[in-house]
Amino acid sequence: MTAYVVFVRDEMKDQAAYDQYLQLGVPTLAPFGGKILVANGVHEAFEGADFDGSVVLRFPDMASARAWYNSPEYAKVKSMRLDATVGRAILLEGVA
């Protein structure tokens, strides 16, 4: 069943470092079947606190999403995101 990784960014600390993270991080998705669905577009918080930005990724299944997130390829750039932003990463299983 399709899975989604949602990054919710509460604060941008270093835009240049985040831009570099995107350049290096996006290519790590393809080997795991990952695709970007939404990336830092216009947003509105219907409930709860507003946020600075978000990214939604789609994977074929939960195992593929976990494999990507824990992969050596993504590990090389994950710290760049963690250093450049404050936020959360969430794994969701889609519905049938």
C-alpha positions in Angstrom: 0.0 0.0 0.0 1.3 3.5 -0.9 3.1 5.3 1.9 3.9 9.0 2.4 6.7 10.8 4.1 5.7 14.3 5.3 8.2 16.8 6.4 6.7 19.8 8.3 9.2 22.6 8.7 8.6 24.9 11.7 11.7 27.1 11.1 14.2 27.7 8.4 17.6 28.3 10.0 19.8 28.2 6.9 18.2 28.6 3.4 21.5 28.0 1.5 22.2 24.8 3.3 18.6 23.6 2.8 18.9 24.3 -0.9 22.1 22.3 -1.1 20.3 19.5 0.8 17.5 19.4 -1.8 20.0 19.2 -4.6 21.8 16.3 -3.0 18.8 14.6 -1.4 16.2 14.5 -4.2 18.3 12.0 -6.3 18.2 9.5 -3.3 14.5 9.0 -3.8 14.4 7.3 -7.2 16.1 4.0 -6.2 13.3 3.5 -3.6 10.4 4.5 -5.9 10.0 7.8 -4.1 8.5 10.9 -5.7 7.9 14.4 -4.6 4.2 15.4 -4.5 4.4 18.7 -2.7 7.4 20.9 -2.0 7.2 24.1 0.0 4.3 25.6 -1.9 1.6 28.0 -0.6 0.1 26.6 2.5 -2.6 27.3 5.1 -2.9 25.8 8.6 -6.6 24.9 9.1 -5.9 23.7 12.7 -3.0 24.1 15.1 0.1 26.3 14.7 1.2 27.6 11.3 4.4 26.3 9.9 7.1 27.5 7.5 6.9 24.9 4.8 6.3 21.2 4.0 7.3 18.5 1.6 5.3 15.4 0.9 6.9 12.3 -0.7 5.2 9.2 -2.0 6.6 5.7 -2.0 5.2 2.4 -3.2 4.9 1.1 0.4 6.0 1.6 4.0 9.0 -0.7 3.6 10.3 1.4 0.7 9.9 4.6 2.6 11.7 3.2 5.6 14.5 1.8 3.4 15.0 5.2 1.8 15.0 7.1 5.1 17.5 4.7 6.7 19.6 4.3 3.5 23.3 5.1 3.4 22.5 7.4 0.4 20.1 9.5 2.4 22.2 9.3 5.6 24.9 11.3 3.7 22.5 14.3 3.4 20.0 14.0 6.3 22.1 15.9 8.7 22.1 18.8 6.3 18.3 19.1 6.7 18.5 18.7 10.4 21.1 21.4 10.7 19.2 23.8 8.3 15.7 23.4 9.7 13.5 22.7 12.7 10.6 20.4 12.1 9.2 16.9 12.0 9.3 13.9 9.7 6.2 11.7 9.6 5.6 8.3 7.9 2.0 7.6 6.9 0.4 4.6 5.3 -2.1 5.4 2.5 -5.6 4.0 2.4 -6.9 1.3 0.0 
